[in-house]
Amino acid sequence: MAEEDRGLVSRIGPVEVDWPRSLGYFGGIALATAFEIIEPPLAVFIAAVPFVRMLNLPNASWPVRFVAQIADGAAKPVGGDSEQTIRLTTPDVPSAAREAKPSRRRVARAAEKATEIG
């Protein structure tokens, strides 16, 4: 868990939940469905994306990873390549999703430090 996420991200067993992003993600889906911008079946698919992406762990079996990657590919048009709001963590891979892609805030801080030093 990154320092700036302390208090915003909770760990419940092997699941890590980013509360502000999760509330925004699922709340946005609920509002879009309530205002009939999207149909309920599409809303269910979009809401299921974070849960299906959790199956794509390095130590998962080949069929499970295959299905997770198919669902991940199908989710690309609806924002499936964004940072995960809910992630599975394991003792040997504590927060792979967070470490694989630096947050915008971290990139901005690194750029600010580089300009201050230079």
C-alpha positions as CSV (number, residue, x, y, z in Angstrom):
1,M,0.0,0.0,0.0
2,A,1.4,3.4,-1.0
3,E,2.0,6.1,1.6
4,E,-0.6,8.5,0.1
5,D,-3.3,5.8,0.2
6,R,-3.0,5.2,4.0
7,G,-6.5,5.4,5.4
8,L,-8.1,5.3,2.0
9,V,-7.3,1.7,1.2
10,S,-8.3,-1.1,3.5
11,R,-7.2,-4.7,3.6
12,I,-9.8,-7.3,4.4
13,G,-8.0,-10.6,4.4
14,P,-6.6,-11.1,0.9
15,V,-8.7,-8.3,-0.6
16,E,-7.5,-4.7,-0.8
17,V,-10.3,-2.1,-1.3
18,D,-9.6,1.4,-2.5
19,W,-12.7,3.1,-1.0
20,P,-12.8,6.4,-2.8
21,R,-12.3,4.8,-6.2
22,S,-14.7,2.0,-5.4
23,L,-17.4,4.4,-4.3
24,G,-16.9,6.5,-7.4
25,Y,-16.9,3.5,-9.7
26,F,-19.9,1.6,-8.3
27,G,-21.7,4.8,-7.5
28,G,-21.3,6.1,-11.1
29,I,-22.6,2.8,-12.4
30,A,-25.6,3.0,-10.1
31,L,-26.3,6.6,-11.1
32,A,-26.0,5.8,-14.8
33,T,-28.4,2.9,-14.4
34,A,-30.9,5.0,-12.2
35,F,-31.0,7.8,-14.9
36,E,-31.3,5.1,-17.6
37,I,-28.1,6.1,-19.3
38,I,-27.1,2.5,-19.4
39,E,-29.2,-0.7,-19.3
40,P,-29.0,-2.9,-16.2
41,P,-27.3,-5.9,-18.0
42,L,-24.5,-3.6,-19.2
43,A,-24.3,-2.1,-15.6
44,V,-23.9,-5.6,-14.2
45,F,-21.1,-6.4,-16.7
46,I,-19.3,-3.2,-15.9
47,A,-19.7,-3.7,-12.1
48,A,-18.3,-7.3,-12.5
49,V,-15.1,-6.2,-14.2
50,P,-13.1,-5.6,-11.0
51,F,-14.1,-9.0,-9.6
52,V,-13.2,-10.9,-12.7
53,R,-9.9,-9.1,-13.0
54,M,-9.0,-10.4,-9.5
55,L,-8.8,-13.9,-10.9
56,N,-5.8,-13.0,-13.1
57,L,-3.1,-13.8,-10.4
58,P,0.3,-15.3,-11.4
59,N,-0.3,-18.4,-9.2
60,A,-3.9,-19.1,-10.5
61,S,-4.5,-22.1,-12.8
62,W,-4.2,-21.6,-16.5
63,P,-8.0,-21.9,-17.2
64,V,-8.8,-19.4,-14.5
65,R,-6.2,-16.9,-15.8
66,F,-7.4,-17.5,-19.4
67,V,-11.0,-16.7,-18.5
68,A,-9.9,-13.6,-16.5
69,Q,-7.8,-12.3,-19.4
70,I,-10.7,-12.8,-21.9
71,A,-13.0,-10.9,-19.5
72,D,-10.3,-8.2,-19.1
73,G,-10.0,-7.8,-22.9
74,A,-13.8,-7.6,-23.2
75,A,-13.8,-4.9,-20.6
76,K,-11.3,-2.6,-22.3
77,P,-14.0,-0.6,-24.2
78,V,-15.7,0.2,-20.9
79,G,-12.6,1.3,-19.0
80,G,-11.1,-2.1,-18.1
81,D,-7.6,-0.8,-18.4
82,S,-7.9,1.7,-15.5
83,E,-6.4,1.1,-12.1
84,Q,-8.2,-1.5,-10.1
85,T,-10.5,-0.5,-7.2
86,I,-10.6,-3.9,-5.6
87,R,-7.6,-6.3,-5.7
88,L,-6.6,-9.6,-4.3
89,T,-3.3,-9.6,-2.5
90,T,-1.1,-12.6,-1.5
91,P,1.8,-12.8,0.9
92,D,4.3,-13.2,-1.9
93,V,2.7,-10.5,-4.1
94,P,1.4,-7.9,-1.7
95,S,0.0,-5.3,-4.1
96,A,1.0,-6.3,-7.7
97,A,-1.6,-4.0,-9.3
98,R,-0.4,-1.0,-7.4
99,E,3.3,-1.6,-7.9
100,A,2.9,-2.4,-11.6
101,K,1.5,1.1,-12.5
102,P,2.6,4.2,-10.6
103,S,-0.2,6.5,-9.5
104,R,-0.6,9.9,-11.3
105,R,0.2,11.6,-8.0
106,R,3.4,9.7,-7.6
107,V,4.5,10.5,-11.1
108,A,3.6,14.2,-10.6
109,R,5.6,14.3,-7.3
110,A,8.6,12.7,-9.1
111,A,8.4,15.4,-11.8
112,E,8.2,18.2,-9.3
113,K,11.3,16.9,-7.4
114,A,13.2,16.5,-10.7
115,T,12.5,20.2,-11.5
116,E,13.4,21.4,-8.0
117,I,16.7,19.5,-8.1
118,G,17.6,20.6,-11.7
